[in-house]
Amino acid sequence: MGTKLDYSKVRSIRKSYELGITQEQLAREFNLSVTYVGRIVRGACWQEAAVPFNELSEYGKYKKMAADYKRMTGEDYTIPFIGEKE
């Protein structure tokens, strides 16, 4: 498998995942393995292609803040219910 990725494609994968597209669907669309898509959306690779905070949806901002909180404190943070994903 394999598609040559660039920053634009990685950002598109992350935004699509945030909007509810599954990792399996993204893997098929971009001709990547599901494992690699998972690493992209978790930020385990391509950290330099992060979506700027101001471009995230409200749901995405809560997810990022929760991840940052866990990284800093080691404690889980429950994302408050904010309605449907945008």
C-alpha positions in Angstrom: 0.0 0.0 0.0 1.1 3.5 -0.2 0.3 7.0 -1.4 2.8 9.7 -1.3 1.6 12.0 1.4 2.2 15.7 1.8 1.0 18.3 4.5 -2.2 19.0 2.6 -3.2 15.3 2.5 -2.4 14.7 6.1 -4.4 17.8 7.2 -7.3 16.6 5.0 -7.1 13.1 6.7 -7.2 14.7 10.2 -10.0 17.1 9.4 -12.1 14.4 7.8 -11.6 12.1 10.8 -12.6 14.9 13.1 -15.8 15.3 11.1 -16.7 11.6 11.5 -15.1 9.8 8.5 -13.8 6.5 9.8 -10.2 5.4 9.6 -11.2 2.6 7.3 -12.8 4.9 4.9 -9.8 7.2 4.9 -7.5 4.3 4.4 -9.4 3.3 1.3 -9.6 6.9 0.0 -5.9 7.6 0.4 -4.7 4.0 -0.3 -3.1 3.7 3.1 -3.2 1.0 5.8 -5.8 1.6 8.6 -2.8 1.4 11.1 -1.0 4.2 9.3 -4.2 6.4 9.2 -4.6 5.7 12.9 -1.0 7.0 13.6 -1.8 10.1 11.5 -5.0 11.0 13.3 -3.4 10.4 16.8 -0.4 12.6 15.9 2.1 9.7 16.3 3.5 10.8 12.9 3.4 13.9 10.8 3.3 16.1 13.9 4.6 19.0 11.8 1.4 18.9 9.7 -0.9 19.6 12.7 -4.1 21.4 11.9 -3.9 24.9 13.4 -6.1 25.1 16.5 -8.2 28.0 15.0 -9.2 25.7 12.1 -10.6 22.9 14.3 -14.3 22.5 14.9 -15.5 23.1 18.5 -15.5 19.3 19.0 -11.9 19.1 17.7 -10.8 21.9 20.1 -12.3 20.0 23.0 -10.5 16.8 21.9 -7.2 18.6 21.6 -7.6 20.3 25.0 -8.5 16.9 26.6 -5.4 15.3 25.0 -3.1 18.2 26.2 -4.6 17.9 29.7 -3.9 14.2 29.8 -0.4 14.7 28.5 0.4 17.3 31.1 -1.3 15.7 34.2 -1.6 12.1 33.4 -5.3 12.3 34.2 -8.3 11.7 31.9 -10.5 14.7 31.0 -14.0 14.0 30.0 -15.2 16.1 27.1 -18.5 17.8 27.9 -21.4 17.1 25.7 -21.6 19.8 23.1 -24.1 18.4 20.7 -23.4 16.9 17.3 -20.0 17.0 15.6 -19.8 19.8 13.2 
